[in-house]
Amino acid sequence: MSRIGRLPISVPQGVQIDIKGSRVAVNGPKGTLEQRFHPDMKIILEEGNIRVSRPTDQRHHRSLHGLTRALLANMVTGVKEGYQRELLIEGVGYRAEMQGNNMVMHLGFSHLVTVEPPENVTFVVEDRGKRIVVSGIDKQVVGQISAEIRKWRPPEPYLGKGIRYKGEHVQRKAGKGRVGGL
C-alpha cells in the first residue's frame, strides 16, 4: 500500500470539504479550491479526516493513490494557511516595483518586464525592490508563477546576478585567471 496514500488528512477547524463523486471542493478562511480527481480513487470524509482508497494494487492505481492524497493535503493546507515563495534579485540596477496589482521588473533589458498575478495570487516587493514574495492558496500556481518570474533572469554562475529562490545555492565559477607571468 502507498505510504503517502494511506495517511489520513485531518481537516482543521474552519475548513469545509464538499465531496461529489470525483470532484472535491475545499473551502477555508483564505478561499476556495476545487479539483477533479481520477474516478477510480475513493475519497471519503469521516470523523474529521479525509481518507483516500484505491480499488486494486495495479501500478496505475498505486501511483494515483499517493498523488490524490498529496493534492488533497495541499488543498487543505492552502485554504487554511496559504503558500508563499520568496525570490531574491541580485545585480546592479536590477529591481522590482509594484504598479497597482502588477509587478514591474527592471532586469537590464531595453524594456520593463510586467507580471500580472493570476487569481488568488499576490505579489509583495520588499527590501527596496530586491525581494519578491509570491503568495497564494494554490501550491501549484504559486510555484509556477515563481518559476516564470525566475526564468526572466536566472542566476548566472560568474557574478551571481539574476533572480534566485531564497536559500538557493548558485555554484559559482572562477573568471579569467592569469596564467604565467606578466
PyRosetta script that sets phi, psi and omega in degrees:
from pyrosetta import init, pose_from_sequence

init()
pose = pose_from_sequence("MSRIGRLPISVPQGVQIDIKGSRVAVNGPKGTLEQRFHPDMKIILEEGNIRVSRPTDQRHHRSLHGLTRALLANMVTGVKEGYQRELLIEGVGYRAEMQGNNMVMHLGFSHLVTVEPPENVTFVVEDRGKRIVVSGIDKQVVGQISAEIRKWRPPEPYLGKGIRYKGEHVQRKAGKGRVGGL")
pose.set_psi(1, 148.5)
pose.set_omega(1, -179.3)
pose.set_phi(2, -64.0)
pose.set_psi(2, 130.8)
pose.set_omega(2, 179.6)
pose.set_phi(3, -68.7)
pose.set_psi(3, -36.3)
pose.set_omega(3, 178.5)
pose.set_phi(4, -76.8)
pose.set_psi(4, -47.2)
pose.set_omega(4, -173.5)
pose.set_phi(5, -61.9)
pose.set_psi(5, -30.7)
pose.set_omega(5, -176.7)
pose.set_phi(6, -82.3)
pose.set_psi(6, -11.0)
pose.set_omega(6, 179.6)
pose.set_phi(7, -72.8)
pose.set_psi(7, 133.0)
pose.set_omega(7, 177.3)
pose.set_phi(8, -75.9)
pose.set_psi(8, 153.3)
pose.set_omega(8, 177.2)
pose.set_phi(9, -106.3)
pose.set_psi(9, 117.1)
pose.set_omega(9, 179.1)
pose.set_phi(10, -80.4)
pose.set_psi(10, 136.6)
pose.set_omega(10, -179.1)
pose.set_phi(11, -95.4)
pose.set_psi(11, 115.3)
pose.set_omega(11, -178.7)
pose.set_phi(12, -72.6)
pose.set_psi(12, 167.5)
pose.set_omega(12, 177.7)
pose.set_phi(13, -61.4)
pose.set_psi(13, 141.2)
pose.set_omega(13, 177.3)
pose.set_phi(14, 87.2)
pose.set_psi(14, 2.1)
pose.set_omega(14, 179.1)
pose.set_phi(15, -113.6)
pose.set_psi(15, 126.2)
pose.set_omega(15, 178.0)
pose.set_phi(16, -108.7)
pose.set_psi(16, 140.1)
pose.set_omega(16, 179.7)
pose.set_phi(17, -115.9)
pose.set_psi(17, 130.8)
pose.set_omega(17, 177.3)
pose.set_phi(18, -122.8)
pose.set_psi(18, 110.8)
pose.set_omega(18, -177.8)
pose.set_phi(19, -109.2)
pose.set_psi(19, 121.0)
pose.set_omega(19, 176.0)
pose.set_phi(20, -129.7)
pose.set_psi(20, 93.2)
pose.set_omega(20, -178.0)
pose.set_phi(21, 67.3)
pose.set_psi(21, -118.3)
pose.set_omega(21, -179.6)
pose.set_phi(22, -97.6)
pose.set_psi(22, 3.7)
pose.set_omega(22, 178.7)
pose.set_phi(23, -100.7)
pose.set_psi(23, 130.2)
pose.set_omega(23, 179.5)
pose.set_phi(24, -125.4)
pose.set_psi(24, 129.6)
pose.set_omega(24, 175.0)
pose.set_phi(25, -116.4)
pose.set_psi(25, 131.9)
pose.set_omega(25, 179.9)
pose.set_phi(26, -119.5)
pose.set_psi(26, 124.1)
pose.set_omega(26, -178.1)
pose.set_phi(27, -119.3)
pose.set_psi(27, 131.2)
pose.set_omega(27, -178.9)
pose.set_phi(28, -147.2)
pose.set_psi(28, -172.1)
pose.set_omega(28, -176.9)
pose.set_phi(29, -64.0)
pose.set_psi(29, -27.9)
pose.set_omega(29, -177.8)
pose.set_phi(30, -91.1)
pose.set_psi(30, -14.5)
pose.set_omega(30, -179.7)
pose.set_phi(31, 152.8)
pose.set_psi(31, -164.8)
pose.set_omega(31, -177.5)
pose.set_phi(32, -127.0)
pose.set_psi(32, 136.2)
pose.set_omega(32, 174.0)
pose.set_phi(33, -123.6)
pose.set_psi(33, 142.5)
pose.set_omega(33, 179.3)
pose.set_phi(34, -136.8)
pose.set_psi(34, 139.1)
pose.set_omega(34, -179.1)
pose.set_phi(35, -152.5)
pose.set_psi(35, 147.7)
pose.set_omega(35, 174.1)
pose.set_phi(36, -98.2)
pose.set_psi(36, 139.5)
pose.set_omega(36, 178.3)
pose.set_phi(37, -116.1)
pose.set_psi(37, 171.1)
pose.set_omega(37, -180.0)
pose.set_phi(38, -61.8)
pose.set_psi(38, 135.3)
pose.set_omega(38, -175.6)
pose.set_phi(39, -65.7)
pose.set_psi(39, -18.3)
pose.set_omega(39, 178.7)
pose.set_phi(40, -72.5)
pose.set_psi(40, -25.8)
pose.set_omega(40, -178.2)
pose.set_phi(41, -78.5)
pose.set_psi(41, 131.7)
pose.set_omega(41, 178.3)
pose.set_phi(42, -98.3)
pose.set_psi(42, 119.4)
pose.set_omega(42, -179.4)
pose.set_phi(43, -110.4)
pose.set_psi(43, 121.6)
pose.set_omega(43, -174.2)
pose.set_phi(44, -125.8)
pose.set_psi(44, 135.0)
pose.set_omega(44, 175.0)
pose.set_phi(45, -106.1)
pose.set_psi(45, 116.3)
pose.set_omega(45, -179.8)
pose.set_phi(46, -143.8)
pose.set_psi(46, 130.6)
pose.set_omega(46, 175.5)
pose.set_phi(47, 52.6)
pose.set_psi(47, 41.7)
pose.set_omega(47, 177.5)
pose.set_phi(48, 76.6)
pose.set_psi(48, 12.5)
pose.set_omega(48, 178.0)
pose.set_phi(49, -127.7)
pose.set_psi(49, 146.2)
pose.set_omega(49, 173.5)
pose.set_phi(50, -103.3)
pose.set_psi(50, 131.0)
pose.set_omega(50, 177.6)
pose.set_phi(51, -121.5)
pose.set_psi(51, 142.3)
pose.set_omega(51, 177.8)
pose.set_phi(52, -117.9)
pose.set_psi(52, 132.0)
pose.set_omega(52, 177.3)
pose.set_phi(53, -130.3)
pose.set_psi(53, 157.8)
pose.set_omega(53, -178.5)
pose.set_phi(54, -119.8)
pose.set_psi(54, 154.0)
pose.set_omega(54, -176.1)
pose.set_phi(55, -77.1)
pose.set_psi(55, -35.9)
pose.set_omega(55, -176.6)
pose.set_phi(56, -136.7)
pose.set_psi(56, 177.5)
pose.set_omega(56, 176.9)
pose.set_phi(57, -100.6)
pose.set_psi(57, 21.5)
pose.set_omega(57, 176.2)
pose.set_phi(58, -64.6)
pose.set_psi(58, 154.2)
pose.set_omega(58, -176.9)
pose.set_phi(59, -57.5)
pose.set_psi(59, -42.2)
pose.set_omega(59, -179.5)
pose.set_phi(60, -60.9)
pose.set_psi(60, -44.5)
pose.set_omega(60, -179.7)
pose.set_phi(61, -70.5)
pose.set_psi(61, -35.2)
pose.set_omega(61, 178.4)
pose.set_phi(62, -63.7)
pose.set_psi(62, -42.2)
pose.set_omega(62, -179.5)
pose.set_phi(63, -69.9)
pose.set_psi(63, -37.7)
pose.set_omega(63, 177.6)
pose.set_phi(64, -67.0)
pose.set_psi(64, -30.2)
pose.set_omega(64, -178.3)
pose.set_phi(65, -60.9)
pose.set_psi(65, -53.5)
pose.set_omega(65, 179.9)
pose.set_phi(66, -67.1)
pose.set_psi(66, -38.2)
pose.set_omega(66, 179.4)
pose.set_phi(67, -63.1)
pose.set_psi(67, -45.9)
pose.set_omega(67, -178.7)
pose.set_phi(68, -61.9)
pose.set_psi(68, -43.9)
pose.set_omega(68, -179.6)
pose.set_phi(69, -64.5)
pose.set_psi(69, -42.1)
pose.set_omega(69, -179.2)
pose.set_phi(70, -65.5)
pose.set_psi(70, -42.1)
pose.set_omega(70, 179.4)
pose.set_phi(71, -65.4)
pose.set_psi(71, -39.5)
pose.set_omega(71, 177.3)
pose.set_phi(72, -64.2)
pose.set_psi(72, -42.9)
pose.set_omega(72, 179.4)
pose.set_phi(73, -63.0)
pose.set_psi(73, -39.1)
pose.set_omega(73, 178.0)
pose.set_phi(74, -65.5)
pose.set_psi(74, -36.7)
pose.set_omega(74, 178.6)
pose.set_phi(75, -65.2)
pose.set_psi(75, -45.1)
pose.set_omega(75, -179.1)
pose.set_phi(76, -63.9)
pose.set_psi(76, -44.4)
pose.set_omega(76, 179.2)
pose.set_phi(77, -65.3)
pose.set_psi(77, -38.6)
pose.set_omega(77, -178.4)
pose.set_phi(78, -63.6)
pose.set_psi(78, -44.7)
pose.set_omega(78, -178.4)
pose.set_phi(79, -76.6)
pose.set_psi(79, -19.0)
pose.set_omega(79, 178.9)
pose.set_phi(80, -89.2)
pose.set_psi(80, -50.5)
pose.set_omega(80, -174.0)
pose.set_phi(81, -114.5)
pose.set_psi(81, -32.8)
pose.set_omega(81, -176.7)
pose.set_phi(82, 87.4)
pose.set_psi(82, 171.9)
pose.set_omega(82, 179.6)
pose.set_phi(83, -127.8)
pose.set_psi(83, 153.7)
pose.set_omega(83, 174.6)
pose.set_phi(84, -149.7)
pose.set_psi(84, 149.5)
pose.set_omega(84, 174.8)
pose.set_phi(85, -127.1)
pose.set_psi(85, 139.3)
pose.set_omega(85, 178.4)
pose.set_phi(86, -108.4)
pose.set_psi(86, 134.5)
pose.set_omega(86, 177.0)
pose.set_phi(87, -120.0)
pose.set_psi(87, 141.0)
pose.set_omega(87, 178.9)
pose.set_phi(88, -114.5)
pose.set_psi(88, 136.1)
pose.set_omega(88, 178.7)
pose.set_phi(89, -106.8)
pose.set_psi(89, 125.0)
pose.set_omega(89, 178.9)
pose.set_phi(90, -124.4)
pose.set_psi(90, 137.0)
pose.set_omega(90, 178.3)
pose.set_phi(91, 138.8)
pose.set_psi(91, 147.2)
pose.set_omega(91, -179.6)
pose.set_phi(92, -68.4)
pose.set_psi(92, 123.8)
pose.set_omega(92, 178.7)
pose.set_phi(93, 86.2)
pose.set_psi(93, -9.1)
pose.set_omega(93, 178.7)
pose.set_phi(94, -83.6)
pose.set_psi(94, 128.7)
pose.set_omega(94, 178.0)
pose.set_phi(95, -163.5)
pose.set_psi(95, 168.9)
pose.set_omega(95, 177.6)
pose.set_phi(96, -129.2)
pose.set_psi(96, 155.2)
pose.set_omega(96, 176.1)
pose.set_phi(97, -151.1)
pose.set_psi(97, 156.6)
pose.set_omega(97, 179.8)
pose.set_phi(98, -94.8)
pose.set_psi(98, 137.9)
pose.set_omega(98, 171.2)
pose.set_phi(99, -129.5)
pose.set_psi(99, 95.0)
pose.set_omega(99, -172.7)
pose.set_phi(100, 70.9)
pose.set_psi(100, -128.1)
pose.set_omega(100, 175.7)
pose.set_phi(101, -87.5)
pose.set_psi(101, -17.7)
pose.set_omega(101, -176.7)
pose.set_phi(102, -83.8)
pose.set_psi(102, 153.9)
pose.set_omega(102, 176.5)
pose.set_phi(103, -110.3)
pose.set_psi(103, 132.1)
pose.set_omega(103, 178.7)
pose.set_phi(104, -113.2)
pose.set_psi(104, 129.2)
pose.set_omega(104, -177.6)
pose.set_phi(105, -117.3)
pose.set_psi(105, 136.5)
pose.set_omega(105, 173.3)
pose.set_phi(106, -100.7)
pose.set_psi(106, 108.1)
pose.set_omega(106, -173.4)
pose.set_phi(107, -124.5)
pose.set_psi(107, 22.7)
pose.set_omega(107, 177.5)
pose.set_phi(108, 86.1)
pose.set_psi(108, 4.3)
pose.set_omega(108, 175.4)
pose.set_phi(109, -84.5)
pose.set_psi(109, 171.8)
pose.set_omega(109, 177.0)
pose.set_phi(110, -76.2)
pose.set_psi(110, -7.4)
pose.set_omega(110, -179.5)
pose.set_phi(111, -131.6)
pose.set_psi(111, 163.5)
pose.set_omega(111, 175.7)
pose.set_phi(112, -86.4)
pose.set_psi(112, 148.8)
pose.set_omega(112, 178.3)
pose.set_phi(113, -102.6)
pose.set_psi(113, 119.8)
pose.set_omega(113, 179.8)
pose.set_phi(114, -107.9)
pose.set_psi(114, 130.2)
pose.set_omega(114, 179.3)
pose.set_phi(115, -120.1)
pose.set_psi(115, 122.9)
pose.set_omega(115, 176.8)
pose.set_phi(116, -93.5)
pose.set_psi(116, 132.1)
pose.set_omega(116, 178.2)
pose.set_phi(117, -77.3)
pose.set_psi(117, 138.6)
pose.set_omega(117, 174.4)
pose.set_phi(118, -71.6)
pose.set_psi(118, 176.5)
pose.set_omega(118, -179.3)
pose.set_phi(119, -60.8)
pose.set_psi(119, 139.5)
pose.set_omega(119, 179.3)
pose.set_phi(120, 67.8)
pose.set_psi(120, 18.8)
pose.set_omega(120, 176.4)
pose.set_phi(121, -125.6)
pose.set_psi(121, 137.1)
pose.set_omega(121, 178.3)
pose.set_phi(122, -127.1)
pose.set_psi(122, 149.6)
pose.set_omega(122, 175.6)
pose.set_phi(123, -110.5)
pose.set_psi(123, 141.3)
pose.set_omega(123, 172.1)
pose.set_phi(124, -130.3)
pose.set_psi(124, 126.9)
pose.set_omega(124, 178.5)
pose.set_phi(125, -107.3)
pose.set_psi(125, 125.3)
pose.set_omega(125, -176.6)
pose.set_phi(126, -129.7)
pose.set_psi(126, 175.6)
pose.set_omega(126, 173.9)
pose.set_phi(127, 55.3)
pose.set_psi(127, 51.2)
pose.set_omega(127, 178.8)
pose.set_phi(128, 54.5)
pose.set_psi(128, 40.2)
pose.set_omega(128, 175.0)
pose.set_phi(129, 83.8)
pose.set_psi(129, 9.4)
pose.set_omega(129, -177.7)
pose.set_phi(130, -100.6)
pose.set_psi(130, -6.3)
pose.set_omega(130, -178.5)
pose.set_phi(131, -133.9)
pose.set_psi(131, 129.3)
pose.set_omega(131, 178.9)
pose.set_phi(132, -118.5)
pose.set_psi(132, 131.7)
pose.set_omega(132, 175.4)
pose.set_phi(133, -115.1)
pose.set_psi(133, 118.8)
pose.set_omega(133, 177.2)
pose.set_phi(134, -102.2)
pose.set_psi(134, 120.9)
pose.set_omega(134, -178.6)
pose.set_phi(135, -133.2)
pose.set_psi(135, 151.7)
pose.set_omega(135, -179.7)
pose.set_phi(136, -177.0)
pose.set_psi(136, -176.6)
pose.set_omega(136, -176.7)
pose.set_phi(137, -99.4)
pose.set_psi(137, -17.3)
pose.set_omega(137, -178.8)
pose.set_phi(138, -102.5)
pose.set_psi(138, 114.2)
pose.set_omega(138, -175.3)
pose.set_phi(139, -60.1)
pose.set_psi(139, -40.2)
pose.set_omega(139, -178.7)
pose.set_phi(140, -65.2)
pose.set_psi(140, -43.7)
pose.set_omega(140, -178.5)
pose.set_phi(141, -68.0)
pose.set_psi(141, -41.7)
pose.set_omega(141, 179.0)
pose.set_phi(142, -61.6)
pose.set_psi(142, -43.9)
pose.set_omega(142, 178.4)
pose.set_phi(143, -65.7)
pose.set_psi(143, -39.8)
pose.set_omega(143, -179.1)
pose.set_phi(144, -66.9)
pose.set_psi(144, -44.9)
pose.set_omega(144, 179.4)
pose.set_phi(145, -64.3)
pose.set_psi(145, -40.2)
pose.set_omega(145, 178.1)
pose.set_phi(146, -61.9)
pose.set_psi(146, -41.0)
pose.set_omega(146, 179.0)
pose.set_phi(147, -66.4)
pose.set_psi(147, -37.8)
pose.set_omega(147, 179.0)
pose.set_phi(148, -68.7)
pose.set_psi(148, -35.8)
pose.set_omega(148, 176.2)
pose.set_phi(149, -65.9)
pose.set_psi(149, -44.8)
pose.set_omega(149, -179.3)
pose.set_phi(150, -63.6)
pose.set_psi(150, -32.8)
pose.set_omega(150, -177.3)
pose.set_phi(151, -64.7)
pose.set_psi(151, -22.3)
pose.set_omega(151, 178.9)
pose.set_phi(152, -63.2)
pose.set_psi(152, -36.6)
pose.set_omega(152, -179.6)
pose.set_phi(153, -152.3)
pose.set_psi(153, 77.2)
pose.set_omega(153, 179.6)
pose.set_phi(154, -64.3)
pose.set_psi(154, 154.2)
pose.set_omega(154, -178.0)
pose.set_phi(155, -64.8)
pose.set_psi(155, 135.0)
pose.set_omega(155, -179.7)
pose.set_phi(156, -98.1)
pose.set_psi(156, 151.7)
pose.set_omega(156, -168.4)
pose.set_phi(157, -78.5)
pose.set_psi(157, -13.2)
pose.set_omega(157, -175.4)
pose.set_phi(158, -89.1)
pose.set_psi(158, -50.1)
pose.set_omega(158, -179.9)
pose.set_phi(159, -107.3)
pose.set_psi(159, -13.0)
pose.set_omega(159, 179.8)
pose.set_phi(160, 80.3)
pose.set_psi(160, 11.2)
pose.set_omega(160, -179.5)
pose.set_phi(161, -73.2)
pose.set_psi(161, 147.7)
pose.set_omega(161, 176.1)
pose.set_phi(162, 134.4)
pose.set_psi(162, -167.8)
pose.set_omega(162, -179.8)
pose.set_phi(163, -106.6)
pose.set_psi(163, 128.1)
pose.set_omega(163, 179.7)
pose.set_phi(164, -133.7)
pose.set_psi(164, 159.1)
pose.set_omega(164, 174.1)
pose.set_phi(165, -73.7)
pose.set_psi(165, 150.9)
pose.set_omega(165, 176.0)
pose.set_phi(166, -65.1)
pose.set_psi(166, 128.8)
pose.set_omega(166, -179.4)
pose.set_phi(167, 88.9)
pose.set_psi(167, -4.7)
pose.set_omega(167, 179.8)
pose.set_phi(168, -74.3)
pose.set_psi(168, 134.5)
pose.set_omega(168, 177.9)
pose.set_phi(169, -97.2)
pose.set_psi(169, 125.9)
pose.set_omega(169, 177.5)
pose.set_phi(170, -105.6)
pose.set_psi(170, 118.1)
pose.set_omega(170, 179.4)
pose.set_phi(171, -68.7)
pose.set_psi(171, 118.5)
pose.set_omega(171, -177.4)
pose.set_phi(172, -90.7)
pose.set_psi(172, 145.3)
pose.set_omega(172, 177.4)
pose.set_phi(173, -109.7)
pose.set_psi(173, 153.6)
pose.set_omega(173, 176.2)
pose.set_phi(174, -76.9)
pose.set_psi(174, 144.4)
pose.set_omega(174, 177.6)
pose.set_phi(175, -79.9)
pose.set_psi(175, -161.1)
pose.set_omega(175, 178.2)
pose.set_phi(176, -65.1)
pose.set_psi(176, 131.1)
pose.set_omega(176, 177.9)
pose.set_phi(177, -111.3)
pose.set_psi(177, 157.2)
pose.set_omega(177, 177.2)
pose.set_phi(178, -85.6)
pose.set_psi(178, 130.8)
pose.set_omega(178, 177.5)
pose.set_phi(179, -112.7)
pose.set_psi(179, 127.5)
pose.set_omega(179, 177.7)
pose.set_phi(180, 85.5)
pose.set_psi(180, -155.9)
pose.set_omega(180, -175.0)
pose.set_phi(181, -79.8)
pose.set_psi(181, -140.9)
pose.set_omega(181, -176.0)
pose.set_phi(182, -64.0)
pose.dump_pdb("model.pdb")
